[in-house]
Amino acid sequence: MKARFSFLLLVVTLSAEAQVPSHAPTTMSTSTPSASAATVSAPKPIVRVNGTVLTDRDLLREMFNVFPYAKQHGGGFPKDSEPQIRKSALKNIEFEELAYQDALKKGMTVSTEKLSKAMKDFRKQFDTEADYQEFLKVENKGSEEDLKESIRRAMLIDRYLKIQIDNKARLTDAQVRAIYDKNPDHFRKPDSVWLQTITIAYGQTPSSAEKQDARNKAEDAWKWAETTKDYESFGVLAEKVSMDDWHVMMGDHKWLHRGRMPGEVEKVVFQMKVGQVSQIIDTGDSFCIARVNGREDAHLVPFDQVKDRLKKDSEGDRAKVLRAALEKSLLANAQIQEL
């Protein structure tokens, strides 16, 4: 199945448990009691797109797609966000319907073989024949032909969008390399240090006694830190005496570049050698003892190290531009009426 047409499980009452593309059929959740046709209200028309009516059920499916965290919110949407979620979902289902209509105008079809396979794959999601028949009653008026048409529509939209957006957004390795060469500053990594710290906090407005007490603790810690010989021994000490969240990670901040640490610490650590432990550094709200485990000078990250991410990000950006242009084109002569 195509990525956009992944048949994910969702209860037929439309309480979301997974993302479901609005153009894809909805299956029953095997972990939730089945809804009967009698207990599920009939779909209500909400918008007409060039004469085709879309329903509140189509909209709700797409709202769950736009906000995939509904399960954590009791199956619903945050009140302050719901209007925007609804607006985005409505725009999406209108776009998909226009895409479907344009695909038909262009004479696009789905082969019998591919449609048959999609039907079989969809059917496999149901544990029992009874579950499948219940789904047909609720979602397709008991008609397998109606379900087949829903699946055919979804596959056609997938194919249309792949041709109009995905394929056009693809970049060759040479094009990705050209982007890299044109924007070297984006891939330049600044000076970096691999840092461990021990922090003795005294707060923003300490009394003289409080700050002196912190200083005494820092001096005691520094005496032990100075005797450490490696990453592990410094880390064990950090776990015992450091007063910040990093103590649970042996005081290890991993690699930090310039601008990512307090200025007072930065001035010191970039003058240190690998394996060296600093003197006590006053940061303004704490005393810090740092250990440098590694140094890396500023350099341009090699193309091979960024190629995959750059290709993915650049193709994603191109796809957004292409989708916006396609949507604008489809809307130019569309008749859309909210009901």
C-alpha positions as CSV (number, residue, x, y, z in Angstrom):
1,M,0.0,0.0,0.0
2,K,1.1,3.6,-0.6
3,A,2.1,5.6,2.4
4,R,-0.9,8.0,2.1
5,F,-3.3,5.0,1.9
6,S,-2.2,3.1,5.0
7,F,-5.3,1.4,6.4
8,L,-4.9,2.1,10.1
9,L,-7.4,1.0,12.7
10,L,-10.1,3.4,13.9
11,V,-13.4,2.7,15.7
12,V,-16.3,3.1,13.4
13,T,-17.9,5.6,15.8
14,L,-14.9,7.8,14.8
15,S,-13.3,8.0,18.2
16,A,-9.7,8.2,17.0
17,E,-7.1,5.7,17.8
18,A,-4.9,6.2,14.8
19,Q,-4.2,8.5,11.8
20,V,-6.4,7.7,8.9
21,P,-6.2,9.6,5.6
22,S,-9.5,11.2,4.9
23,H,-9.7,9.5,1.5
24,A,-9.1,6.1,3.0
25,P,-11.8,3.8,4.4
26,T,-12.1,3.4,8.1
27,T,-11.8,0.0,9.8
28,M,-13.2,-1.1,13.1
29,S,-10.9,-1.4,16.2
30,T,-10.7,-5.0,17.3
31,S,-10.1,-3.7,20.9
32,T,-13.3,-1.7,21.1
33,P,-16.9,-3.0,21.2
34,S,-18.4,-2.9,17.7
35,A,-20.8,-0.2,16.9
36,S,-24.0,-1.3,15.2
37,A,-25.6,0.4,12.3
38,A,-28.5,1.4,14.5
39,T,-26.3,3.3,17.0
40,V,-24.3,5.3,14.5
41,S,-25.9,8.4,13.1
42,A,-26.1,8.9,9.4
43,P,-23.4,11.1,7.9
44,K,-24.4,14.8,7.6
45,P,-23.4,16.9,4.5
46,I,-21.0,19.7,5.3
47,V,-19.6,20.9,2.0
48,R,-20.3,20.6,-1.7
49,V,-17.3,20.5,-4.0
50,N,-18.2,20.9,-7.7
51,G,-21.5,19.1,-6.9
52,T,-20.0,16.3,-4.8
53,V,-21.1,16.3,-1.2
54,L,-18.6,15.6,1.6
55,T,-19.9,14.7,5.1
56,D,-19.1,15.2,8.7
57,R,-17.6,11.7,8.8
58,D,-15.1,12.6,6.1
59,L,-14.2,15.8,8.1
60,L,-13.8,14.0,11.4
61,R,-11.5,11.4,9.9
62,E,-9.3,14.2,8.6
63,M,-9.5,16.1,12.0
64,F,-7.9,13.0,13.6
65,N,-5.3,13.1,10.9
66,V,-4.5,16.7,11.6
67,F,-4.4,16.1,15.3
68,P,-3.1,12.5,15.9
69,Y,-3.0,13.0,19.7
70,A,-6.8,12.8,20.2
71,K,-6.4,9.5,22.1
72,Q,-4.4,11.3,24.8
73,H,-7.3,13.8,25.0
74,G,-10.0,11.3,25.6
75,G,-10.7,10.8,21.9
76,G,-11.4,14.5,21.4
77,F,-9.7,17.8,20.6
78,P,-8.5,20.6,22.9
79,K,-11.2,23.3,22.9
80,D,-8.9,26.1,22.1
81,S,-7.4,24.2,19.1
82,E,-10.5,22.6,17.7
83,P,-11.6,25.4,15.4
84,Q,-8.2,25.5,13.7
85,I,-8.0,21.7,13.5
86,R,-11.5,21.7,11.9
87,K,-10.5,24.5,9.4
88,S,-7.3,22.7,8.4
89,A,-9.2,19.4,8.0
90,L,-11.9,20.9,5.9
91,K,-9.3,22.5,3.6
92,N,-7.6,19.1,3.2
93,I,-10.7,17.1,2.3
94,E,-11.7,19.8,-0.2
95,F,-8.3,19.6,-1.8
96,E,-8.4,15.8,-1.9
97,E,-11.8,15.9,-3.6
98,L,-10.6,18.3,-6.2
99,A,-7.5,16.1,-6.7
100,Y,-9.8,13.1,-7.3
101,Q,-12.0,15.0,-9.7
102,D,-9.0,16.2,-11.7
103,A,-7.6,12.6,-11.8
104,L,-10.8,11.5,-13.4
105,K,-10.7,14.3,-15.9
106,K,-7.2,13.3,-16.9
107,G,-8.5,9.7,-17.5
108,M,-6.5,8.1,-14.6
109,T,-7.6,4.7,-13.5
110,V,-6.7,1.9,-11.1
111,S,-6.0,-1.5,-12.5
112,T,-8.3,-4.4,-11.6
113,E,-5.3,-6.3,-10.2
114,K,-4.2,-3.6,-7.9
115,L,-7.7,-2.9,-6.7
116,S,-8.3,-6.5,-6.0
117,K,-5.1,-6.8,-4.0
118,A,-6.0,-3.6,-2.0
119,M,-9.4,-5.1,-1.2
120,K,-7.8,-8.3,0.1
121,D,-5.3,-6.4,2.2
122,F,-8.1,-4.3,3.7
123,R,-10.1,-7.4,4.5
124,K,-7.2,-8.9,6.3
125,Q,-7.4,-6.2,9.0
126,F,-10.6,-7.8,10.5
127,D,-10.3,-10.6,12.9
128,T,-13.7,-12.1,12.0
129,E,-16.2,-12.1,9.2
130,A,-18.7,-10.7,11.6
131,D,-16.5,-7.6,12.3
132,Y,-16.1,-7.1,8.5
133,Q,-19.8,-7.3,7.9
134,E,-20.5,-4.9,10.8
135,F,-18.1,-2.5,9.2
136,L,-19.8,-2.7,5.9
137,K,-23.2,-2.0,7.5
138,V,-21.9,1.1,9.3
139,E,-19.6,2.6,6.7
140,N,-20.9,1.2,3.4
141,K,-24.5,0.4,3.8
142,G,-23.7,-3.3,3.7
143,S,-22.3,-2.9,0.2
144,E,-18.9,-4.4,-0.7
145,E,-19.1,-2.5,-4.1
146,D,-19.4,0.8,-2.1
147,L,-16.3,-0.2,-0.1
148,K,-14.5,-1.1,-3.3
149,E,-15.3,2.4,-4.7
150,S,-14.0,4.1,-1.6
151,I,-10.7,2.1,-1.9
152,R,-10.5,2.9,-5.6
153,R,-11.0,6.6,-4.9
154,A,-8.2,6.6,-2.3
155,M,-5.8,4.8,-4.5
156,L,-6.5,7.2,-7.3
157,I,-5.8,10.2,-5.1
158,D,-2.6,8.6,-4.0
159,R,-1.5,8.1,-7.6
160,Y,-2.5,11.5,-8.7
161,L,-0.6,13.2,-5.8
162,K,2.4,11.1,-6.4
163,I,2.5,12.2,-10.0
164,Q,1.7,15.9,-9.3
165,I,3.8,16.3,-6.2
166,D,6.0,13.5,-5.0
167,N,7.7,12.7,-8.3
168,K,8.2,16.4,-9.1
169,A,9.7,17.0,-5.7
170,R,12.4,14.4,-6.1
171,L,16.0,15.6,-6.3
172,T,19.0,13.9,-7.9
173,D,22.2,13.5,-6.0
174,A,23.7,16.3,-8.2
175,Q,20.9,18.7,-7.3
176,V,21.3,17.9,-3.6
177,R,25.1,18.5,-4.0
178,A,24.4,21.9,-5.7
179,I,22.2,23.0,-2.7
180,Y,25.1,22.0,-0.4
181,D,27.7,23.9,-2.4
182,K,25.5,27.0,-2.6
183,N,24.9,27.2,1.1
184,P,28.2,26.3,2.9
185,D,27.4,28.3,6.0
186,H,24.4,26.1,6.7
187,F,26.7,23.1,7.1
188,R,29.6,24.8,9.0
189,K,29.9,23.4,12.5
190,P,31.4,25.9,15.0
191,D,34.1,25.1,17.6
192,S,32.7,22.4,20.0
193,V,33.7,20.7,23.2
194,W,32.5,17.5,24.8
195,L,31.8,18.6,28.3
196,Q,31.1,17.2,31.7
197,T,30.2,19.4,34.6
198,I,29.6,19.5,38.4
199,T,27.3,22.3,39.5
200,I,26.9,23.7,43.0
201,A,24.0,26.1,42.8
202,Y,23.4,29.2,45.0
203,G,20.5,30.9,43.1
204,Q,19.9,34.4,41.7
205,T,19.8,36.4,44.9
206,P,21.8,34.5,47.6
207,S,22.8,36.0,50.9
208,S,26.6,36.2,51.6
209,A,26.3,33.2,53.9
210,E,24.5,31.2,51.2
211,K,27.0,32.0,48.5
212,Q,29.9,31.2,50.8
213,D,28.4,27.9,51.8
214,A,28.0,27.0,48.1
215,R,31.6,28.1,47.5
216,N,32.8,25.8,50.3
217,K,30.9,22.9,48.8
218,A,32.4,23.7,45.4
219,E,35.9,23.7,46.8
220,D,35.4,20.3,48.4
221,A,34.0,19.0,45.1
222,W,36.9,20.5,43.2
223,K,39.5,18.8,45.4
224,W,37.9,15.4,44.5
225,A,37.4,16.4,40.8
226,E,41.1,17.3,40.4
227,T,42.1,13.7,41.4
228,T,39.8,12.1,38.8
229,K,41.6,10.5,35.9
230,D,38.9,9.8,33.3
231,Y,35.3,10.3,32.2
232,E,33.9,7.6,34.5
233,S,35.5,8.8,37.7
234,F,34.5,12.4,37.1
235,G,31.0,11.2,36.2
236,V,30.6,9.2,39.4
237,L,31.5,12.3,41.4
238,A,29.0,14.4,39.4
239,E,26.3,11.9,40.2
240,K,27.0,12.3,43.9
241,V,27.5,16.0,44.4
242,S,26.2,18.0,41.3
243,M,23.1,20.0,41.9
244,D,21.6,20.1,38.4
245,D,19.6,17.8,36.1
246,W,22.7,16.6,34.4
247,H,24.0,14.8,37.4
248,V,21.8,11.7,36.5
249,M,23.8,11.5,33.3
250,M,27.2,11.7,35.0
251,G,27.3,15.4,34.3
252,D,27.7,14.7,30.6
253,H,26.4,17.5,28.2
254,K,27.8,15.7,25.2
255,W,29.1,18.1,22.4
256,L,28.3,21.8,22.9
257,H,29.4,24.5,20.5
258,R,30.0,28.2,21.2
259,G,26.9,30.0,22.3
260,R,25.3,27.0,23.9
261,M,26.7,27.4,27.4
262,P,27.1,30.2,30.0
263,G,29.6,32.8,28.8
264,E,31.8,32.4,31.9
265,V,32.1,28.6,31.2
266,E,32.7,29.1,27.5
267,K,35.6,31.5,28.1
268,V,37.3,28.8,30.2
269,V,36.6,25.5,28.5
270,F,37.8,26.6,25.0
271,Q,41.2,27.3,26.6
272,M,41.4,23.9,28.1
273,K,43.1,20.7,26.9
274,V,41.3,17.4,26.5
275,G,41.2,15.5,29.8
276,Q,41.7,18.7,31.8
277,V,39.5,19.7,34.8
278,S,38.8,23.4,35.3
279,Q,39.1,25.6,38.3
280,I,35.9,26.7,40.0
281,I,33.9,28.9,37.6
282,D,31.3,31.4,38.9
283,T,28.4,31.5,36.4
284,G,26.3,34.0,38.3
285,D,23.9,31.6,39.9
286,S,26.2,28.6,40.6
287,F,29.7,27.4,40.8
288,C,30.8,25.1,38.0
289,I,33.6,22.6,37.6
290,A,34.1,21.4,34.0
291,R,35.9,18.5,32.4
292,V,36.7,18.6,28.7
293,N,36.6,15.1,27.1
294,G,37.0,16.3,23.5
295,R,37.6,19.3,21.2
296,E,36.6,19.9,17.7
297,D,37.6,23.0,15.7
298,A,35.1,24.8,13.4
299,H,34.7,22.9,10.1
300,L,32.5,22.3,7.2
301,V,30.5,19.1,7.7
302,P,31.3,16.8,4.8
303,F,28.5,16.4,2.2
304,D,28.3,12.6,2.7
305,Q,27.3,13.2,6.4
306,V,24.4,15.6,5.6
307,K,23.3,14.3,2.2
308,D,20.4,12.1,3.3
309,R,19.0,14.7,5.7
310,L,19.5,17.5,3.2
311,K,17.8,15.5,0.4
312,K,14.8,14.6,2.7
313,D,14.4,18.2,3.9
314,S,14.8,19.8,0.5
315,E,12.3,17.4,-1.1
316,G,9.9,18.1,1.7
317,D,10.2,21.8,1.1
318,R,9.7,21.4,-2.7
319,A,6.6,19.2,-2.0
320,K,5.0,21.9,0.1
321,V,5.5,24.5,-2.7
322,L,4.2,22.1,-5.3
323,R,1.1,21.2,-3.2
324,A,0.3,24.9,-2.6
325,A,0.6,25.6,-6.4
326,L,-1.5,22.6,-7.2
327,E,-4.2,23.6,-4.7
328,K,-4.3,27.1,-6.0
329,S,-4.7,25.8,-9.6
330,L,-7.5,23.4,-8.6
331,L,-9.3,26.1,-6.6
332,A,-9.2,28.6,-9.4
333,N,-12.3,27.2,-11.2
334,A,-13.8,25.2,-8.3
335,Q,-17.3,25.7,-6.9
336,I,-17.2,25.1,-3.2
337,Q,-20.2,25.6,-0.9
338,E,-20.3,24.9,2.8
339,L,-23.7,23.4,3.8
